[in-house]
């Protein structure tokens, strides 16, 4: 690839850079990179973990990850489409419940950000 898909900058003129992999830092117990690796847990079940995205770009930017399944990338979900669909549906249901209970149900939040 010779240019960025987003901004069309010629990559041959750019220096190589990297970003911190925050999720893997949690796995390996790394506490800090360019910023502290802390998370605000919104919900935790036996199967799922919902937390605020530490690199959020909006007032309600959540991540949900399964705790019993490793998903290396999207293709994993298509290996067993029915199971993949069930997993995505469960993740969506959990993050929706968190949004409804902890954000949309909060009158001050609604008046501040949605009014």
N, C-alpha and C positions, 0 to 999 in steps of 0.2 A: 504494500500500500504506500503510495507516494504522497497522498494528501489526506487530511482529516475529513471524515465523513460528515462532521457537523459544521465546522467553520471553514473548510477548504484550505487551511494553512498547509503549506508544503512541509511535509514531515522531514524531508532531507535537510532542512535548515534548522530543525529543532533539536535540542539536546534530549537525551533519554531521561525520562522522569518516572516516578513511581508513586503510588498512593498506598497508604497503610491499609492492610486488610484487617479491619476491626474485628470481624467475626472470628477469624483464625487467631487473632490476638487473645480473644476470650478463651478459645479452646486451649491455647498454650500458656495461659496465665500471664501474658504480657500486659502490664498495667498502663503503659504510656508510650506513645510515639510522638508525633508532632503536637498532639493534644492528649489529655487524659482519656483512657479507654474505660469510661464508665457508661452504664446504661440505666435508663429508667424503665423498670419492668412494669408493664401495664396489666399483664395477665400471665399466669403460668399454670398449665395443666399437666397431666401426665404425658400428654402427646404433643403439646404446642407451647411455644414461648412467644409472647407479643411484647414488643418494647419500642420505645421512641427511637427513631433513627438518629444516631449521633451526628450525622451529616445532613440533617433535615433542611429542607428548603421551603417548608410551609408550617403552619401552626399545628397541623395534625398529620404527621408523617411517620407512619408506623411500619415496623417490620414484623413479620411472623415467620417463625421457622419451626419445623418439626423437631421433636426431641428424640424420636425413635428411628428416624429414617435420614440417611445422608443423601442429599440430592446434589450431585456434582454440577449438573446443568439441566436445562429444560428437557433434553432428550430422554433423561431418566424417566420422566413422567409418561412417555409414550411407549416404554418397554412393556408396561401393563396398563393400557389406557383406562380400564375401569378403576383400578386401584389409584392411578394418577388423578383421575377425576374426583374420586372420593377424597383424596388427600387435599387437593386444591379447594374443594367445597368446604372441608372442615377448617382449613386455614382461613378462608374467606368468612365463614360464619363466626369464627373466634374474633377476628379483627373487626368485623362489623359490630359484634356485641360490645367490644371495647369502645369503639367510636360512639355508639349510641349511649352507652352508660356513662362514659367518662368525659365526653366532649359535647355531643348534641344535647344531652339532658341537662347540662350546666347552663343555666340562664345567663350568667355573666359571660361565659364563653360565646354563646350565641349572639348576645347583644354587642359584644366587642368585635367579633370577627365576621358575623353573618348579617349584621343589621345594615 
